[in-house]
Amino acid sequence: MGSALSEAGVTTDQILIGVGAAWVIDLGRALQSAGLEVLMWAALDQQREQIRRAGLELAPGELLATATGRGARLVGITAVLLLTDEDDFNALASVLLGDSVQGRVYRLAPPQPSHGVVAPYTAGEVLFGNGLTRPVVTGRYQDGARIITHGGILAAGQDLLFVVRADGQLAAVTQASTPPPQAGDTIVVLGPALAAQPADRSHSDLPG
């Protein structure tokens, strides 16, 4: 991929993911395996090293700061997933990045609607349904659930997170809506590890 930062123009379709817990790296690998171009951003050196070991493309450390600070365009970025462990950061960045991305900016749900200083007062696209807040997803991952991709129907014990359309477009489950899977789509779910298809060996087994 080329540089994701510019004042104007579009190059390639990419999903930019802000990394927090270990499951986010598995999500990046799952989306990449489904055919999307994935660019990962992390603030901590340990997280950045985990991204490198996972074989994912690592964004420059200053990428989000530059985009939010001077309004530079994130070239080719069609969606941003703010999945860090800092709810206020996710909420604030979702607002500041709105004009820097040609697509949508999503963030994780905080533990409670009133949690944080900024998050309770920030609108926007909040990810996932069925009470899948940030700590709930992290807790289930630590208890053995995994990010799974397959082309079938949603199985018992699986929660739908994303749908990757046959044409390569990403559709996210949010608190407001759930995209219906269609023929040829790949679904990305959170579910028991034993439900994974034999071809899906993407989880990183990193500590949560």
N, C-alpha and C positions, 0 to 999 in steps of 0.2 A: 504494500500500500504506500501511497505517497504521503506527504505531510498533510495532517488534518486541519492545519491552521492557515487561514488566509483571510483577506478582506472581502473576497467575492469569489464566485465560481463554484462549480461542483465537479468532483472527479468520480469517485466510486461510492456505491452504497455501503455504509458501515453502521454498526451499532456500537456506540461508546458506552462502556459499563464502568461505573465507579465501584471499586471493590471494597468490601467490608469483610464479612466472615468467609470461611472456606467454601461454603456452598456457592458463593457468587462466582468463584473460579470454575467450579463444575458447570454452572449455568453458561458461562462463556464458552466452554468447550462443547456443551450440548448445542448451543446456537450455531457455533461454527460447524459442527458435524451435520447440522441441518441445512447447511449451504449459505449461511450468512457470513459476511465479513465482520469480524469482531475486533475491537480495539479496547484494551483494558487500561484503566487509570487507577493508581493507588498512591496514597500519600506516604505510606511507611515503607522503609527499605525491605523489611521482611515480606510484606505483601508483594512488593515488586519482584522479589526473587522467586516467590511462589508462582507468580504469573509467568516468569521466564521458564521455570521448570515445567510448567504445564504446556509449554509450546504455543502460548498465545502472544499476540502482538502487544507490546507495552507502549502506552502513550507517554510522551514527555511529561515529567513531573509538574511542569509549569503550565500544562495545557489548559486546565480549567481556570486557573488563576488569570491567565492571559485573556481567555474568552470572556470571563465575567468582569474583568477589570477594565478592558478597553473595547469590549464589544466586537472583537474579531470573530469572523465567521468560522465555524467548524465545517470545513469543506467536505462534502460528501456524506456527512453524518445525517442519517435519516431518522435515528431515534437515540435518545440518551436514557440510560437506566441508572438512576442514582440509588445505589444499593449499599452505601457505606453504613457503618454502625453509628453515625452521628445524624440523628433525626433532624436537628436544626440545620445542619449543613445541607442535607438532602433537600429540605424545604426551601432554603434560601437560594441554593444553586438552581433549583427548578425554575425559580422566577427569573434569576439573572441570565440564565442560558436561553430563555424563550426566544430572544431575537437573534441568537447565534446559530440556531439549528433550523434546517429547512423542514424538519419533521417534528415529532412530539417528544416531550421530556416527561419521563415518569419517575416517581420516587416511591420508596417503600413506606408502608404505613407504620407510624410510631406505635408504641405499646398501647397507648390510650389517646383518644382524640385531643385530650388536654395536655398531653406530654410535650415538654419543651417550651422554649421561649418564642420561637418563630413558627414552628410546625403547626400549632393549632390555628393560626391565622392565615395560613397559606392555602390557596386553592390549587387547582391543577390536577393532573392525572396521578391518582394514588393507586399503586399496584395491588392486585390480587383480591380475591373474594374469600368468603367462608372464614373470616377472622384471621387470615394469614398475615399477621403483622410481622414486623422485622424479628422480634424475639421468638415468635411462634415458629417461623420458618427455620431460624437458627437452631432452636431447640429440637425440632423434629429431625433435622439433619444430624445433630449430635446423637440422637437416639437411633440412628440407622437409616433414616429415609434418604433417598438419593434423587438427583435430577435425572429424569429419564426421558428419552425421545423415542417415539414410535409413530407408526402410521395408522394404528388401529383406533378403537373406541376407548373412551375413558374407562378404566377398570376400577373395581372396588378398592378403596384405600388410596386412590390417586386424586390429587387436586390439580386442575388445569391451571397452568401459569401463562403459557403463550401458545399461539398457533403460528406456524411458519407456512404461509400459503405456497401453493405449487409454483407461483411466479416469483417466489423469493421475498415476499413482503412479510413483515412481522406484525402480528396482531396480538396485543397484550390484554390479559384479563385485568380489569380495574374494578374498583369498588362501585363504579357506575355501570359497567357493561361487561359481558362475556362474549367473545367472538365465537360463533358456531363453526366448528370444524367442517370442512368440505372434502369431497373426494380429491385425493392427491396431496392433501395437507400433511404436515408433520406436527404432532402435538408435543409440547414440552410440559412435563408434569412433575410434581413432587409426590413421591410414593415409596412404598417398601422396596428395598434393594432387590428382593427376589422377583419383583415384577418386571425387572429390566429385561430387555431382549438380549439374546446371546451376543449380538453385534455391538451392544452398547457397553463399552468398557471404559467410559470416559471419566469416572469420578476420581478425584485426586487423593482421597483418603487423608486430607490434611486436617489437622485439629481445628475444631470450630472456634 
